Amino acid sequence: MVLEMLNPMHYNITSLVPETMPVATVPILILMCFLLLIWNHEETSSIPGPGYCMGIGPLISHGRFLWMGVGNACNYYNKTYGEFVRVWISGEETFIISK
């Protein structure tokens, strides 16, 4: 009797989910996609540098400065993007100007 109660096939999952669940999930998914689109939208900057990309760009930029050090990271970004570069250090937008 105990084993029969623990058997997952004993319960019908569809009887536990209401019939309106699929109807309610479509607007929620559309709303989540819309919010993700708004959150990902950013003003395009004329200053070159790594993209923001939902906060991943600043994490990579900051990690590169921690890993390589300030001098090597600045040289890397200057070789990649030019003399005037926008990066993020500790979540703040930072400009690297070099020649």
TARA-V797057 format. One line per field, one symbol per residue. psi: psi as a letter, one per 40 degrees, with the letter a starting at -180 (. if undefined). Layout:
psi = ???
//
This chain:
psi = dddddehdedihddedhidedddddddddddddddddddehihhiehiiiidgfeddddddddddddeidddddddddddeadhihihhfehhhhhhi.
//
